[in-house]
Amino acid sequence: MIEKNHEPIIPKEVFEMVQDEKERRALLKGNLVGDRHKYTSKYAFSGKIYCGKCGNTFKRRTWNSTSKYKKIVWQCKTYIVDGKGACDAKAVGEQVLMDAFVKVFNRINENKDAFIKTLTDNIEKVLSERKTDKEINALDSQIEKIKNELKGLIKFQIQNNLDEDVYKEEYIRISKELEELRRRKAQLEKENSLKDDYRKRVDEIIQVLAGRQGLLEEFDDKIFNALVEKIEVLTPTHFIFVLKSGMRVEEV
């Protein structure tokens, strides 16, 4: 096939406008079913790039797909769906993002001993605040005690026909106490789960850094996925890499 050998049936500008409108409608359709931020893991950056202006995620797009000027970029979904008036964030070249990560990783890797020590200290601090099984078991005992108290009240009401107002008042009091104990237990378990998840993520970062000898020469999606939680795009050349440890690394 020889490009530009004859007048195109559809002007290039019209063709690209049609493609943009198709993408816009596809995104809107996804939004209506609550799928606004859903991505597959086909690409390393999927679901990890966030607009520094509006907070929406970026979508992978191909510019000039049929010419030698083909370029892969990532663009804010608000811009795609609602236009420049809603968000004027500019597209970012995929290779620019890859190169930026390589620089970030190499800076970290050059000082990895100090970096690993910081991560290890953070883990120890987080885990020292973890609630013990003893504390959760104590709540379980209290919950069982209150449940038995509630059962006893119901049984007493059935057998002795306790005054209705007195019964309701006591039933509400005990039920609220039980609800509060269950809430406290659920909160403790949630906090512990978050701390355990943090430890796993940091352990993965440490393993990647400890096992890496030398600097990165090109983008590695496995290392990227192990280290990076998300990228905040401030400009097409200014990024904040948020690591899975919570650390924020700026790259300009």
JOSULMO-V309239 format. One record per backbone hydrogen bond with DSSP energy under -0.5 kcal/mol. CO is the residue of the C=O (numbers start at 1). NH is the residue of the N-H. If there is no record, write none. Layout:
<<CO,NH> <CO,NH>>
This chain:
<<1,3> <2,5> <11,15> <12,16> <13,17> <14,18> <15,19> <16,20> <17,21> <18,22> <19,23> <20,24> <21,25> <22,26> <23,27> <24,28> <25,29> <26,30> <27,31> <28,32> <29,33> <30,33> <30,35> <31,34> <35,38> <43,46> <45,48> <45,49> <48,50> <48,231> <49,58> <50,233> <51,55> <56,51> <57,77> <59,75> <61,63> <61,73> <63,71> <64,67> <67,70> <71,63> <71,73> <72,94> <73,61> <74,92> <75,59> <76,80> <77,81> <78,82> <78,83> <79,83> <83,86> <83,87> <92,74> <93,97> <94,98> <95,99> <96,100> <97,101> <98,102> <99,103> <100,104> <101,105> <102,106> <103,107> <104,108> <105,109> <106,110> <107,111> <108,111> <109,112> <111,115> <112,116> <113,117> <114,118> <115,119> <116,120> <117,121> <118,122> <119,123> <120,124> <121,125> <122,126> <123,127> <124,128> <125,129> <126,129> <127,130> <132,136> <133,137> <134,138> <135,139> <136,140> <137,141> <138,142> <139,143> <140,144> <141,145> <142,146> <143,147> <144,148> <145,149> <146,150> <147,151> <148,152> <149,153> <150,154> <151,155> <152,156> <153,157> <154,158> <155,159> <156,160> <157,161> <163,167> <164,168> <165,169> <166,170> <167,171> <168,172> <169,173> <170,174> <171,175> <172,176> <173,177> <174,178> <175,179> <176,180> <177,181> <178,182> <179,183> <180,184> <181,185> <182,186> <183,187> <184,188> <185,189> <186,190> <187,191> <188,192> <189,193> <190,194> <191,195> <192,196> <193,197> <194,198> <195,199> <196,200> <197,201> <198,202> <199,203> <200,204> <201,205> <202,206> <203,207> <204,208> <205,209> <206,210> <207,211> <208,212> <209,212> <211,213> <212,214> <220,224> <221,225> <222,226> <223,227> <224,228> <227,244> <230,242> <231,50> <231,233> <232,234> <232,240> <233,52> <235,238> <238,234> <238,235> <239,251> <240,232> <240,242> <241,243> <241,249> <242,229> <242,230> <243,246> <247,243> <247,249> <248,250> <249,241> <251,239>>
